[in-house]
Amino acid sequence: MNSIKNLALGILFLLGLCHHKAMAQNDSNTKIIYLEVLGASDVYAFNFEYLFKRNQSIQVGISWMPGTWQVRAQNDRSFFYIPIIYHYLVGSNKHKMDLSAGILYTLSNYYASPNNHKFRPEFGLGYRYSANKGFMVKTGFMFKTPLNLSMDRDQIFVYSEKKWLPWPYIGMGWSF
């Protein structure tokens, strides 16, 4: 429980730093809230994004999948996701190419392995339409790396899956 509290405090500190830089920029399009389907957190995420420069932002999201979503009861797992993604935007005005890199933190809890923490690097390429204040939509692919860092009880290990996984996404929200 202490590690979750420390992670949450670290994320709040990072958001505070980004907010300070965004306010100093005096840009009208410094904050975005949106729902993303698939993408960085595998299934869905509610995201908050700070643009700390006109073409750079940091995204922090949250997602939770309760154990009851699975068909078989003997594989009853709950997942808590926090994607933390850096975005570099290329283009002008409302239409931009979105280059991104970040980490997906996953806390899974199930009978065989309670409180398993996993960190997976991810990279993205997409398109974003965003009005100065108003509607925002984005779509593209997140590329899930095969490399994972996992911490389970008193073990820390790195493992690799077979290949990179291109994962499509679409997100819609509001910039203010």
Secondary structure, DSSP 4 states (H G I P E B T S, - for coil): -HHHHHHHHHHHHHHHHHHHHHHHHT-S--EEEEEEEEGGGTTEEEEEEEEEETTEEEEEEEEEE-GGGSS-GGG-EEEEEEEEEEEEEEEETTEEEEEEEEEEEEEEEETTSTTEEEEEEEEEEEEEEE-SSEEEEEEEEEEE-SEEEEEETTEEEEEE-SS-EEEEEEEEEEE-
